[in-house]
């Protein structure tokens, strides 16, 4: 992997909703309102990168980048 030129295989999120819904069931099986959804990416150096998704049209979308 280290021999690949930078920018050749960058992560790209599709321009489609990655999730839908406004509620999540907790451990007691009760619905709890969702206030944020994030995609967490772990890299081989042990770092974590958080990509907040955007609520639009009843779904959670990747950010405009």
Helices and strands as residue ranges (DSSP letters): E 17-20, E 23-25, E 31-33, E 38-42, E 48-52, E 54-56, E 59-61
